[in-house]
Structures are given as structure tokens and as C-alpha cells.
Amino acid sequence: QVQLVESGGGLVQPGGSLRLSCAASERIFSTYAMAWSRQAPGKQRESLALITPGGSTKYEASVKGRFTISRDNAKNTVYLQMNSLKTEDTAVYYCNALGSGIWGQGTQVTVSS
């Protein structure tokens, strides 16, 4: 049973923007803080940002000021708006429900000219 479904990845030029989406079941979305992380080839998974059910957010220093996490409670969806993308942002991006062990399947983001 797929409980988190990510979308929105793709190929973008350096300096460009993408918005990732993660759709969840209502139970998951209302219970857990939602987070985005990424994993680049040959590197460990890196946490990026989280948002609580109440809307409080937290960002890692590597993306603060460029990425914005948000949530639409009516759609049970969490977003990651990514601006000023760099080649080093190339990775598979995952959403997860913190503390639940539930992860999405990942979506590839490639930043290249």
C-alpha cells in the first residue's frame, strides 16, 4: 500500500526552480510532521526540511533561503519549492512522515546545463 507519493522532479538548468509534491493519506498527514530529504549518488541521505502539522518549519543550512517547505491540509500534500538550483542539488528527493517509518518512492531532480 503506497502511502506517500512524490512528484515534480525533472531536469532543470542551474538557477532554475522546481516544486516537488508529496501526497499522503489523511491519517498520515494529520498525525506526523512531514519532511523532505535527498540522496545524491555515492552520498548519504541528507535531511533538508520539515513541517509540523501546525505549520512550523525547520531547514538545514544547505537549503535555507533557497528551498521552502509548505503544506496544503485540504489536499493532504506537502510541497518543496526549490529555487536557485545548483548542480550539487542533483539527487533523488524523498518525503517521509517523521517517526512513522513511512517513506515515498523518491523523485529524481537533475540540475544541469
C-alpha positions as CSV (number, residue, x, y, z in Angstrom):
1,Q,0.0,0.0,0.0
2,V,1.6,3.2,-1.2
3,Q,1.1,5.9,1.4
4,L,3.3,8.7,0.2
5,V,3.5,9.6,-3.5
6,E,6.1,12.2,-4.7
7,S,6.0,14.0,-8.0
8,G,7.5,17.1,-9.7
9,G,11.1,16.0,-10.3
10,G,12.9,16.5,-13.5
11,L,15.7,18.2,-15.4
12,V,16.3,21.9,-14.8
13,Q,19.1,24.3,-15.6
14,P,21.3,25.8,-12.9
15,G,19.5,28.8,-11.4
16,G,16.1,27.3,-12.2
17,S,13.2,26.2,-10.0
18,L,11.2,23.1,-9.3
19,R,8.3,22.3,-7.0
20,L,8.1,18.8,-5.6
21,S,4.8,17.4,-4.2
22,C,4.2,14.6,-1.8
23,A,0.6,13.4,-1.4
24,A,-0.3,11.5,1.7
25,S,-3.2,9.7,3.3
26,E,-5.3,11.9,5.6
27,R,-4.3,9.9,8.6
28,I,-0.6,10.3,8.0
29,F,-0.8,13.9,7.1
30,S,-2.7,14.9,10.2
31,T,-0.6,12.8,12.6
32,Y,3.0,13.3,11.6
33,A,5.4,16.1,10.8
34,M,6.4,15.8,7.1
35,A,10.0,16.1,5.9
36,W,12.0,16.2,2.7
37,S,15.4,14.7,2.3
38,R,17.7,13.8,-0.6
39,Q,20.3,11.3,-1.6
40,A,22.9,12.1,-4.2
41,P,24.9,9.3,-5.9
42,G,27.6,7.9,-3.6
43,K,26.5,10.1,-0.7
44,Q,24.4,9.6,2.5
45,R,20.8,10.7,2.6
46,E,20.6,14.3,3.7
47,S,17.7,15.9,5.6
48,L,16.5,19.1,4.1
49,A,13.4,20.5,5.8
50,L,10.4,19.6,7.9
51,I,7.0,21.0,8.6
52,T,4.8,20.1,11.6
53,P,1.0,19.5,11.5
54,G,0.7,23.0,12.9
55,G,2.9,24.5,10.1
56,S,6.1,25.2,11.9
57,T,9.1,24.7,9.7
58,K,12.8,23.9,10.0
59,Y,15.5,23.9,7.4
60,E,19.1,22.6,7.0
61,A,21.7,25.3,6.4
62,S,22.4,23.9,2.9
63,V,19.0,24.9,1.6
64,K,17.8,27.6,3.9
65,G,16.8,30.7,1.8
66,R,16.5,28.7,-1.4
67,F,14.0,25.9,-0.6
68,T,10.6,26.4,1.0
69,I,8.5,23.6,2.6
70,S,4.8,24.1,2.8
71,R,1.6,22.0,3.3
72,D,-1.9,22.1,1.9
73,N,-4.1,20.5,4.5
74,A,-7.1,20.3,2.2
75,K,-5.1,18.3,-0.3
76,N,-3.0,16.3,2.3
77,T,0.0,17.4,0.3
78,V,3.4,18.7,1.3
79,Y,5.5,20.7,-1.1
80,L,9.1,21.6,-1.6
81,Q,9.7,24.7,-3.6
82,M,13.3,24.8,-4.8
83,N,14.7,28.0,-6.2
84,S,18.2,29.0,-7.4
85,L,19.0,25.4,-8.1
86,K,22.7,24.3,-8.3
87,T,24.3,21.3,-9.9
88,E,25.0,20.0,-6.4
89,D,21.3,19.8,-5.8
90,T,21.1,16.8,-8.2
91,A,19.7,13.9,-6.2
92,V,16.8,11.7,-5.6
93,Y,14.4,13.6,-3.3
94,Y,12.2,11.8,-0.8
95,C,9.4,12.8,1.5
96,N,8.7,11.0,4.7
97,A,6.4,11.1,7.7
98,L,8.7,11.7,10.6
99,G,8.7,8.9,13.2
100,S,6.4,6.6,11.2
101,G,9.0,4.8,9.1
102,I,6.9,5.7,6.0
103,W,8.8,7.0,3.0
104,G,7.9,7.9,-0.5
105,Q,9.4,6.2,-3.5
106,G,11.6,9.2,-4.4
107,T,11.7,11.6,-7.4
108,Q,14.8,12.4,-9.4
109,V,16.0,16.0,-9.6
110,T,18.8,16.7,-12.1
111,V,20.3,20.2,-12.3
112,S,22.4,20.5,-15.4
113,S,23.0,22.8,-18.3
